[in-house]
Amino acid sequence: MSIDTPKSSPQEWWRWVALPFATIAGAIIGSVLMGLVLWFGMKMQGGFSEDGWYFRYVMPVISSAIFGYLYSTIAVEVAPRGKIIAGTVMVTILGLIAAISLFISWFAPATPIGEKIQMTVGSMATMVVAILTLVDANGQSARRKLTIQLIRRKNHESCRSL
């Protein structure tokens, strides 16, 4: 078994089944908890209120960005192998769902324009952060493989010198 390409055991098939549920549940729970932390921090400062600009415009964008980060990170970590590909597929599905929901909301006459704009900005924040998280995970994977190759080369050279 190679160090840089770990093989998943046959007992890990359940991780593929859990992948969509874990990404959605984990991202929702994490972003809600972080939203509560942001709300509590806002209340402790005393300078912001629930009807102010920070609570209405900034916190939803931050919560959306946290959702994208957690969604992408959980998708990469839960997959037993092909982590970057699995993360890319899950983020693509998230992007399609976001695009469809934005399309529906922009053509729904009952939705106020402010809500439509907020949904658009939140969806963009979610997707940008999810894609950046995938790029970072890919870079970490490449660095890990390079480090393993360098360690193997060093071990091989030290064995030759003996």
N, C-alpha and C positions, 0 to 999 in steps of 0.2 A: 504494500500500500504506500503510495507516494504522499509525502508531507504536504506538498503544495496543492494537490488535487485530492482532498479527502473523499472517500467513497461513502455514500450513505448506506446504512445497513437496511436489510429488508424490513426490519421492524419500524422504520421511519416513514412508511407510506402514509400514515395518519397526518403527518405534517403538511402534506399537499392538500388534504381535505380541510385541515384547520386554517390554512393560509388565508382564504378570503374572510373568514369569520374573525380570525385573530387580528387582521389588519384593520378591519372596520371597527370592531369592538375596542381594541386598544387605542386607536386614534381618537375615537369619540370620548372614551373615558379620560384619556390623557389631556385632550384639549378642554374638556369640561373642567377637570381639576385645575388645570393651569388658568382657565378663565376665572375660577373661584379665587385662586391666588392673586390674580391681577385685580379682581374686584375688591378683595380684602385689602390689598395694598393701596388701591385708590381711596377706599374709605378711611384707612389709617392716616393718610396724608391730610385729609380734610379739605383739600383744594378742589376736588372734583366731585361731581354729583351724577346721579343716574340720567339726568336730562341734559348733561353737558356734552361737549364735542368729543372728549376723550372716551367716554363710555359708549357713545353712539357710533363713532367712526374709527377710532384707533384700536380699541380692544377687540372688536370683531375681526379686524384684519390680522392682528397678532394671534388671535385664537385660530383663525384659518391657516395661518402660516405654521402654527404648532401642529395642527391636524395634518398638514401635508408632510411635515418632517416625520411625525410619528408613523403615519401611514406607510411612507417609503421605507423607513428604518425597520419597522416590524415586518414588512413584506420581504426585505432582504434577509433578515435574521431568522425568520421562521422557515424559509425554504431549505430543505435538506441539501440540495445541490443546485447548481445553476442559479445562484442567488441574484446575480445582476440581471439575468434574463427574466427571472420570476418577478423581481422588483419592477423591471421595465414594463412587463405585461400588466401588472397590477396598477401602476401609475397611468398607463395608457387607458385602462378601463375606467379609472377615476376621472381622467380627462374627458372621456366620452360621456360619462354620467354628468359631469359638470357642464359640458357643452349642451347636452340635451336639456338639462334643467334651466340653463340660462336662456336657451331658445324658447322654451315654454313660458318662462317668466316674462321675457321681453314682449311676447305676443299676447299675454293675458291682459285684458283691459282693466281688470280689477286691482292689479298690483300697482302701487304708487311708484313714481319714477325714482324717488330716493331709495326705495328698497331694491329696485332693479340695478341701480348703480352700485349699491352696497354689495349685492350678490355678485356682480361682475368683478368688483375689486377683490372681494374675498376669494372668489374662484381663481382669479389670477394669482393671488398670493399663495393659495394652496398649491397650485400647479408649479409655480416657479420654485418654491421651496422643496417640493417633492422631487423635481428634476435635479435641483442642485444637490439634494441629499443622495440621489442615485449616482451622480457624477463623483461626489466625494467617496461613496462606498466603492465605486470602481477604482478610484485612485488608491484607496487603502488596500484593496485587493492586489493591485499591481505592485505597490510598495512591499506588501507582505511576501509576494512571490519573489521579488528581487532580493529581499533580505534572506529568504531561504536559499536562493541560488548562491548568494555571496557566502553564506555559512557553509554550504556544501563545498564550494570551491576552496574555502579556507581549510576545511577539514581534510579535503583531498590533498591539498598541498602539504599540510602538516603530516599526513600519513606517508607521503612520498619522501619527506625529509628524514623519516625514521629509517 
